Amino acid sequence: MTNVEIVRACLESYVAQDRATAERLIAQDYTFTSPQDDHIDRAAFFERCFPTADRLRTQRILDAVPAAADGVFVIYEYELKTGERYRNVELSTVRDGRITETQVFFGGRVDER
């Protein structure tokens, strides 16, 4: 799998709540950072962040592209069960076929048009 395919598969495993697949794709020394999570480790990610997909109605990847070195940028849009839609960007680092770091940059609400 390419780095882009690995990151896509991991995001898809989150939406499907397929923890076994996510655990295979995420390295033991994984670090996750977002405006709400400051460099949390793999265990904290699986405890706090991974289970939150139940609040989503849909999530779709709009684009995923290679970045410098081992990085992958992903932009995705999701709709909450409340009907609100948002977009976020993530930068993930992949080494030896596993994601070692993810940085999430929260976007804004997407207006209906």
Secondary structure, 3 states (H helix, E strand, C coil): CCHHHHHHHHHHHHHHCCHHHHHHHEEEEEEEEECCEEEEEHHHHHHHHHHHHHHEEEEEEEEEEECCCCEEEEEEEEEECCCCEEEEEEEEEEECCEEEEEEEEEEEECCCC
